[in-house]
Amino acid sequence: MIELSGAAYSYGRSGLLSGLDLTLAPGSFHFLTGPSGAGKTTLLKLCYGELKPTEGQVNAFGSDTRKLGRDGLARMRRRVGVVHQDCQFLDHLPIAENVLLPLQVSGQEIGRDHLDQLLGWVGLGHRADALPQQLSGGERQRAALARAVIMDPDILIADEPTGNIDWEMSQRILTLMAELNRMGKTVLIATHDLALIRAAKPMVSARVLRLAGGTLAAAGAGL
């Protein structure tokens, strides 16, 4: 689905990532860990086409991302749901409308029943009309997850999805992502929380990857 082959990325003359090889196969589950500043967010952006490699290649669903134009990138990104670390929302819209935004941007429609089911799945059915600033940190993360999967993507990529919430809520987010994986979705989670990785062991068969010094290495075939 997504494959990095010798991929590198540099900011100006400063090389951040080099020689990265990674395959996100259908139905796989990956954790990406490593020290702060190692380039985890940059690697995620390479995977979903926000950035293009300065060397090497990133193939997404059979296409070289460097050769994709605006429309091609838009089509590719519809197949990849992303949960950003900062989970930004439009503060003047209720959370239900924020969750619907990806569909509206792409010109698609969804039945209210499906939206209600999705919000119920993330435990926010009773908060559909709340404004983003009225939500707790954990509720915002779950709303961001709902928004990321509203278009039924093949791959879910999450950047530190539990970084600013308590342990109980972190486990709830992890459980939801494990459920998505059991439904056949590919999942890639960047996290510095090793306890979260250990907590996933009974839920999923995950590969743990460590990014450090600009290179990527397996930290273990499974948990």
C-alpha positions in Angstrom: 0.0 0.0 0.0 2.7 2.5 1.0 6.4 1.7 0.5 9.5 3.7 1.2 12.6 2.7 -0.8 15.8 4.4 0.1 13.8 7.5 1.0 15.5 10.6 2.4 14.5 14.0 3.4 16.5 17.2 4.0 15.6 20.6 5.2 17.8 22.9 3.1 21.4 21.6 3.5 20.6 19.7 6.7 19.8 16.0 6.2 17.2 14.7 8.6 16.3 11.3 7.2 18.3 9.0 4.9 18.0 5.6 3.4 14.6 4.7 4.8 13.0 1.4 3.8 9.5 0.7 5.1 6.5 -1.2 3.8 3.0 -0.6 5.2 1.3 -3.8 4.0 -2.5 -4.2 4.0 -3.8 -5.0 7.5 -0.5 -4.4 9.3 0.0 -2.5 12.5 3.2 -0.5 13.2 4.5 1.6 16.1 7.1 4.2 15.3 9.2 5.4 18.2 12.4 7.3 18.8 13.8 10.4 20.5 12.2 13.9 20.2 13.5 15.6 17.1 14.4 12.3 15.3 12.0 13.1 12.5 9.0 10.9 13.3 6.5 13.5 12.1 8.5 14.1 8.9 8.5 10.3 8.2 4.7 10.3 8.7 4.3 13.2 6.3 6.4 11.3 3.7 3.9 8.4 4.1 0.8 10.4 3.4 2.3 12.7 0.8 2.5 16.0 2.7 6.2 15.9 1.9 8.0 14.4 -1.0 11.4 12.6 -0.5 14.5 14.6 -1.5 16.1 11.2 -2.4 14.8 7.7 -3.0 11.1 6.9 -3.5 7.8 6.7 -1.8 5.1 4.6 -3.5 1.5 5.0 -2.3 -1.0 2.6 -3.8 1.2 1.9 -6.8 2.1 5.6 -7.5 5.3 7.5 -7.0 4.3 10.4 -4.8 6.9 12.7 -6.5 5.0 12.3 -9.7 1.5 12.9 -8.4 -0.1 16.2 -9.2 -2.5 18.0 -7.0 -5.5 15.8 -8.0 -3.5 12.6 -7.7 -2.4 13.5 -4.2 -5.9 14.4 -3.2 -7.1 11.0 -4.4 -4.3 9.3 -2.5 -5.0 11.1 0.7 -8.6 10.1 0.7 -7.3 6.6 1.3 -5.2 7.7 4.3 -6.7 8.9 7.5 -4.4 11.1 9.6 -4.7 12.0 13.3 -2.4 15.0 13.8 -0.7 15.7 17.1 -2.4 19.0 17.6 -5.8 17.9 16.4 -7.0 21.3 15.2 -10.7 22.0 14.7 -12.8 24.9 13.4 -13.9 26.3 16.8 -17.2 27.9 15.4 -18.5 24.5 14.2 -20.0 21.8 16.5 -17.9 18.6 16.7 -20.3 16.7 14.4 -19.7 19.2 11.6 -15.9 19.2 12.2 -15.9 15.4 11.8 -17.8 15.7 8.5 -15.4 18.3 7.0 -13.3 15.8 4.9 -16.4 14.5 3.2 -17.7 18.0 2.5 -14.3 19.0 1.0 -14.4 16.0 -1.3 -18.0 16.6 -2.3 -19.3 13.5 -0.7 -22.3 13.0 1.5 -23.0 10.8 4.4 -26.3 9.7 6.1 -26.9 11.1 9.6 -27.3 7.5 10.9 -23.8 6.7 9.8 -22.4 9.8 11.4 -24.3 9.0 14.6 -22.8 5.5 14.6 -19.3 6.8 14.1 -19.6 9.3 16.9 -21.1 6.6 19.1 -18.2 4.3 18.3 -15.7 6.9 19.6 -17.9 7.6 22.6 -19.0 11.1 21.5 -22.6 10.5 20.6 -23.7 12.8 23.4 -21.3 15.5 22.4 -22.2 15.9 18.8 -23.4 19.4 19.2 -20.6 20.6 21.5 -18.0 23.1 20.2 -14.4 21.9 20.1 -13.3 24.2 23.0 -15.9 22.5 25.2 -14.3 19.1 24.8 -11.7 17.6 27.1 -8.3 16.5 25.7 -9.4 12.9 25.4 -12.6 13.9 23.7 -10.7 16.0 21.2 -8.5 13.0 20.3 -11.5 10.8 19.8 -13.1 13.4 17.6 -9.9 13.6 15.6 -10.0 9.8 15.2 -13.6 10.0 14.0 -12.7 12.7 11.5 -9.7 10.6 10.2 -11.9 7.5 9.5 -15.0 9.3 8.2 -14.0 8.5 4.6 -13.3 4.8 5.4 -9.5 5.0 4.6 -7.3 2.0 4.0 -4.6 3.3 6.2 -4.7 5.2 9.5 -1.6 7.3 10.5 -1.6 8.8 14.0 1.1 11.2 15.3 1.4 11.0 19.1 -2.4 10.4 19.5 -2.1 9.9 23.3 0.6 12.5 24.1 -1.6 14.9 26.0 -4.2 12.6 27.7 -4.3 10.4 30.8 -3.5 6.7 30.8 -7.1 5.5 30.9 -8.0 7.6 27.8 -4.8 6.5 26.1 -5.9 2.9 26.4 -9.3 3.8 25.0 -7.8 5.4 22.0 -5.5 2.4 21.5 -8.5 0.0 21.7 -10.3 1.9 19.0 -7.2 1.7 16.7 -6.9 -2.0 17.4 -10.5 -2.4 16.4 -9.8 -0.6 13.1 -6.9 -2.9 12.5 -9.1 -6.0 13.1 -11.4 -4.5 10.4 -8.5 -4.7 8.0 -7.1 -1.2 8.2 -3.4 -0.6 8.2 -2.3 1.4 11.2 0.9 3.4 11.9 1.2 5.1 15.2 4.1 7.4 16.2 4.6 7.5 19.9 7.3 8.0 22.6 5.1 6.1 25.1 6.6 2.6 25.5 3.9 1.7 28.0 1.3 2.2 25.3 3.3 -0.1 23.0 3.4 -2.8 25.7 -0.3 -2.3 26.4 -1.0 -3.2 22.8 0.4 -6.7 23.0 -2.8 -8.5 23.9 -4.7 -6.5 21.2 -2.7 -6.6 18.0 0.3 -8.2 16.4 2.5 -5.1 15.9 5.9 -4.3 14.5 7.9 -1.7 16.5 10.2 0.6 14.5 12.8 3.0 16.0 13.9 6.1 14.2 17.2 7.6 15.4 20.1 9.3 13.8 18.2 9.7 10.6 17.7 5.9 10.0 15.0 3.4 10.7 15.5 0.0 12.3 13.2 -2.7 13.7 13.0 -2.7 17.5 11.4 -6.1 17.4 9.3 -8.1 15.0 6.5 -8.0 17.5 5.7 -6.8 21.0 
